[in-house]
Amino acid sequence: MQLATPSLVVLIGPSSAGKSTWAAEQFERNEIVSSDTLRAVVGGGEDDQTASPVAFEILDRIVEERLRRRMTTVVDTLGFDDPSRQRWSAWAEAADLPVNLVVFDTDPETCEVRNAARDRPIPKAVLRKQFRRFREVREALDEPHVVRTGGDISQIRRNEPRVSDEKGVGGGGHSFGLIVSRFDWGDRDLGEQLSSIARRAEHAGFRDIWVMDHFRQIPQVGRAWEDMPEAYSSLAHMAAATTEVRLGALVSGITHRHPVVLGKTIATLDVLSKGRMICGLGIAWDQAEHASYGIEFPATSVRYEILEESLQMLPLLWGKGSPSFHGKHISADELICYPRPVQDRIPILIGGSGEKKTLRLVAQYADAANVFGKPDEIRHKASVIAEHCADFERDPAEIEITHLTNTLVAASRSELIAAANRLRGRNQTAEEFISLNRGGTTDQIVDRFNAYGEAGSSHSIVAMPNVSEPESIEAFGDVIARFEGS
């Protein structure tokens, strides 16, 4: 049984039931908040009951603060006090963290033997009183987040894989893309880094590589003055370093360039890459970026009109001959594009989740949609696309649903913590960094993308905070291999 990370974990059981031993095996020392330890800090030792009131005040303060910061918190007490459990659970739920009440149903004889072997055993009468109280608590617990050990604590683990016998590991049919969105690589050669990342991604099994089409770094990723190389020059460089992986911008705002110039650029890169380009389009969103460069930023309705005309015009530009196109915003007498793209049709991906306009344009014109959200939201967006497809008598299976997410992966929990400690900011904990970057072990990440696949997204595009580090892309390659059945 696997416990979510981050989460609140409350241990419930009598003394010598194995709670502290299990917690030490499954969690980092700083994740465990122990009443015994705090009694030793403020009193004469772990068994100094006169220090209990102060120790529990401190324990409450620590638990509240850790949960507020969305950090995994393991509360190691007897766990018998109903108001305390309710208080901790309320703090966790306020932080949108899962709650796990782990009940240690160890038989009394085992507890008595373990207690007798301690340097300072508790009195037998006290232990028996704990058993009586534990039985009352155990019988009263009837909540969905209660995890019962049945006396075997080995069945509950933090990092156990969940593998479906029917689907097999990874489930199959799921592919992955890599987006390089940050270039804060210090003095390291930008060209060499891009080439290396592209080659490693291709070798690891990524189907495509993406960059953002922005002229300065966006606030969701970094500071405006960080390095942000031009998108299509970067794609050309990575195309030269690879032979099979597909390439695209996720996504190009239709205000960034004249749509004919964008189409010609993508067509040329399709030729140079021997047919590996994808055309990613969106209506653009960063008004501050446009203002800083003096680029016109029309109203949303106008940008949608330009996007639709671009979707109509680009296949003509990439096709045979020199057809004309005359729209409200785009007008051309001769759409000449030689050399013509290698692909008969360059795939078009539209980014965005707007149900009335964006997803309707997807259904009418696009080959793929990059939508946002958790699996349940993806499932809903897929159903909206299917409804729009019915209006155009189009099979929704023709449209690939992709999604973008950040991730940090490592083979084990200890390696994940080590990576987070290398990468985190000064005022950030490793747990906070892992949560922010949706990190996990290989098994956890496989489970996560299985959920997306079941929701209808067959292609995941990932951003990795450690993409330039040795073995980072290769670690995600282990995830890809699981979906390929390797």
N, C-alpha and C positions, 0 to 999 in steps of 0.2 A: 504494500500500500504506500502510495507516494503522497507526501505532504507538499502543499503549494509553497512557493517562495516568491516574494516575502509573505509572511503570515504571522498570526499570533498562535502560539502553541502553549496550551495550559496542561501541565502534567497533573494527574489526579491519582493518588494512591497512598497507602500507608508507608511508614518508614521501612526501608530495606526492600521495597518492591522493585527496585532497579531503575527508578526514574532518573537519578543523576548520572548513573553509568551509561544509560541509553542516550541521554541528551549529549553527553560528552563525546560519544561516538558519532553522532549524527550532525552536530552543529558546532560552529566556531565558539570558542570560549566567551568572546564578547557578546554573543547572541543570547547567552543564558543568564537570566536574572534569578539568583538563588537566595531564598530567605536564610538558609544556613550560613552562606558566605557573608551576607550583610550583618547577621548577628555577630559573627566573628570580628567584623570591622568596627562595629559600634559597642561591642560588649567584650566579655571575657573569653569567648569561644563560640563555636557553632551551636553548642548546647546551652548557652546562656539565655534562658527563657526571659529573664528580666529585661533583656535588650530587644525582645520581640516587638513591642509597640513602635519603637523608633525604627527598627529594621524594616517593618512593613510600611511605614510612612515613606521611607526612602525607596523601597521596592515599588510602591505605587507611582512615585514621581518618575522613576527610571522607565517603568513600563509605559506610562503615559507619553513621555517624551519620545521614546523609541517608536511607538506606534504613530505618533503625530508625524514623524519623519519617514514613515512607511518602511521601517526596518524589521526584519525578522526578529521576533522576541519570544523566547522560551521561558515561561514562568515556572520555576522549580520550587514548589511548595507542596504541602499536602494536598492543596486544591479543594479542600472541603467547604470553604466558606462561600455560600451562594452569592451574597452581595458583591464580594470581591470578583468572582468570575463574571458576574453580570457587568460590573464596572469595566473590567478589562475588555470584555467582548464589545461593549458599547464604543470604547475608544478605537478598537480595531475596525468596527463597521463604519465609524465616522471617517476613517482614513481609507475606506474601501479595501480593506485587507481581509482575507479569509480567516476564519476562526476554527481552530482544531482543539477539541478537548480530548486528550489522550488518556484513557483510563487503563491503569496498570492493575489488572486483575490477577495478581500473583497470589498463590495459595498461602495461607497463614503459616504453615509449617516451614516453608522456604524462607519467609520473612523472619521468622523466629531464629532460624539457624544463622542467617546472615547477620541479624542484630547481635546475637551472642558472640560472633566473631569480631565485632567492632572493638576498637580500643576503649571507647566510652559508650557501651550499649545503653539504650534507653530502658527504663524499668519495664518488666513484662506486663505489669498492670496498665501502663500507659499505652503500650503497643496493642494490647487487647482492646482498650478503649478506642483506639484508632480504627481497628477492624470493625467494631460495631458502627462507628460513624461512617466509615467507608461504605459499608453495605447500604446504609440509608441513602447516601449520596448516589451510589451506583444505580440503585433501583429508581431513583427520582429522575435521573438523566434520560431524557427522551427527545433529543434534538438531532437535526440532520448532520451537524458537524461533530458529533461524538465518534471517536475512533476507539474501539474496544480491542484490547490486545488478546483477550482469551488466554492470558497467562504467558503468551509467547511474544516478547518484545521484538524479536528478530523480524516479525512480519511487517513492521512499520519502518519505512526508510524514507529518507529525504530524496534520494536520487535513483530509486528503482525504476527501470523502464516499464512502460505499459504497452504491451504488444498484443495486438488483436490476432487471434488464431486464424480468423477468416481472411483478413486482409494481408497479413504478413507485415514485417517491419517496413515502415515507410508507405505502405499502401499502393505504391506504383502510380504512374501517370502524372506525377508532379514534377515540374521543372523549375529552375531557379535562374534569376538574373542578379548581377552585382551592380550597384550604383556607387560611383566614386563621387562623393559630395563635398569632401573637405580635403584640402591640399596643404595642411599645416605641417609640412615635413622638414622645417628648418632649412639647413644649408644643403640638404640632399638634392641632387640633380632632378629637376621636375620631369624631364624627358625620360631619364632612366627609370624613375619610379613608376611612371605611367606604363612604360613598356613592360616592366617587371610584373606589375599588378595584372596587366592584360594577359600576359603569358601564363601566369600562375592560375588566373581565373579560368582560362581555357583548359588548362591541364586538369584543374580540379573538377571540371564538369559543368561549369556554369554555361547556360545556353546563350546568354546575352550580357553585354556590359553597357551601362548607361552613365551619362553625366547629366548634371542639371544645366539648363540653358539660362544662365543669369550672367550679368556683367559685373556683379559684385556679390560677395557672400550674403546669404539671406539670414535674417535674425534667428530663425529656428535652428540654424546649424552653427553659426559662429559670428565673428565680428565683420563689419562691412569691409574693413581694410585688409582682411586676410586674402591670400592668393586665391584667385578665381580665374583660371585660364579659359579662353573662349571655347565654347562647347564643340563646335565642328572641327576646329583645328586639333583639339584633343582627341576626338574620335578618329580623325585621319591618322594621327600618330599611333594610336593603339591598333588601328586596322593594319598598319605596316608591320606590327610586332606579332600578329596572329594570323591564323589561316582559316579558322572555322567559326569562331564565336561571332554572334550577331552584335550589332552596334546601334545605339540610338540615344537621343536626348529625351529625358523624362522631366518635363516635356517642353517643347518650344512654344513660347507665347506668340500668338499670331501678330502681336504688335511689335515684336523685336526686330523683324526684317520684313521687307516686302515679300508677300507669299511666293511670288515668282522667283525671287532671289533664293529664298529658302528651298524651294523645290529644285532649283538648278544645283544648289550645293549638295543636297541629298542625292540627287541623281549622279553627280560626279563621284561622290564617295561610294555609291553602289557599284560603279564601274571599277574604281580603284580597289575596292575590297572584294571584288568578284561576286557581287550579289548578296551582301550581308547587312544591308542597311534596313532600319526600321524608322518610320517617320512618326515621331511623337508630337502631338499637337494639343494645345489648350488655349483658353481665352486670355491668359496672363492675369496676374493678381497683384503684383508688387507695385503699387502706385508710387511709393517713395523712390523706388529704384528708377522708374520712368522719369520722375520729376528731376532727380539728380543728374540724369544724362540728357534732359531736354527731349525725351521721347514722348510723343502724344499718347495719352491714355484715355481713350474714348469711354463713353458710358457702357455699362455691362451689356445692354441690349445691342449696342453697335458692335461690340467685340464678338458677340454671338453671331451676328450677321456676317462679319468678316471670316469667322471660323467656318461657317457653313459654305460660304463662297469658296474658301480655300479647299475644303473637302470636295467640292465640285470641280474646281479648276485643276488641282494637282494631277489626278489621273489623266486628264487631257494633255498636260505638259509632258508627262512621262510616256505617253502613248505615241503612236505613229503620226507622221505628217506634221502639219502646222495649223491646228484648228484655232479658231477665235473663241474668246470667252468675254462676255459682257455682263457684269453684275453691277450692283449698286456701289460697291467699294473696289472691286477688282475688274479691270478691263484690259484686254489684250487682243490685238488684231491677229498676231501670229505667235502661237505658243510653240516655238522651236526649241528642242532640247536634244542636242547631239554632243557627245555620244549618248545614246539612249541608255537607260538603266539596264543592268543585266537581268533583273527580275521583271517578269511580265507585269507584275503588280507589286510595287513596294508596299509592304504592310503598313497600315495606318493605325496607330494607337491614340486614343483620346483619353486625356487625363481629367479626372473630376468625377464628382458623385451626384451632381444636380439631377434630380429625377425627371423634371419636366422638360428640360432643354438638353443638357449634356448627354444623358443616357438615351434620349430620343435620337440625337445625332449619331451616337454610337450604333444604334440599331439600323439607322438608315444608310450610313456611309462607312463605318469603321470595321477593322478586323479584330481589334482588341480594345478593352477598356481597362484603365487603371483606376480602381476605386478605393475608397478609404474605409477603415473601420475594422472592428473585431469580426470573428466568423459570423455571428448572427446578423450583423449589418451587411456583410458581404452577401449572405444568403438572400437578404431582402433586395439588395441592389440587382442581383441576378434575376430575381423574379420580375423586377421592374423592366429590365432589359428585354426579358422574354415577352412581356406585355406589349412593349413598343414594337418588337419584331413581328408580332401578329398583325400590326397595322400595315406593315410593309411586306407581308407574306414572306418573311425571311425566317430561316431556321436559326434559332438562337445558338445552336451548337456551332455555328460558323464563327461565333464571336468568342474570343478567348478573354476570360476575366482574370486580370492580374491585380495584385495589390503590392503596396510598398510598405516595408517595415524595417526598423533597425533591429540589430541582433548582435549578441556577443556569445560565442560558443566555446566550450572547452570540454575535454574528455572527462574531467572529474570536477567535483565541487572545489577542491583545493586549488586546482589550476585556474578555475573561474575566478576565485577570490584573488589569486595572485595577479591575474590579468587586470582585474578591476583596480587593484592597488597601484599598478603601474600607470593606469590611464586616468584615474579619477582626479578631480580638482582638489585644491587644498582644503576647502571647506565642505567636502563631500565624502561620505563613507563609501566603502566598497559595495555595501548592500544597496545604497541609493543609486550608485552608478549602474549596478547590474539591473535594478528595476527600471531605471530610465532607458537603458539600452535593451531591455527585454531579453536579458541574458539567461543562459541555462546550460546544463550539460547536453551532450549530444542526444541522449535519450529524451530529455525534456523538449529540446528543439524539434526533434522528429515528431513528438506528440503534438506540438503546437501547429506544425505545418500540416499534419494529418487533419487537424480540425478545420484549417482553411480549405483543404481539398474537399472535405465532406460538405463544406458550405458552398462550394461551387467555384472556387478560385484555383485553377490548375497551374498557375505560375506565380511564384513569389519573387519579388525583387527586394534584395536586402542591402541595407547600409551597415557597414561594420566599422566601429570606432577604432579598431586596431588593424585596418586593412593593409597598412604599410609594414606591419610587423612580420618578421619571419614566422611561418607556420600558421598564421591567422586564417588565410584563405584556405590553406590545406585542411585546417580543422573543420571548416564548413564543408569541405569536400567529403568528409566522412558522413555528414548529413545527406548530401546529394547521393552518395553511394548507397545509403540505406533505401532511398526511394527508387534507385535503379535496381535494387535487389542484389547488389554486390555483396 
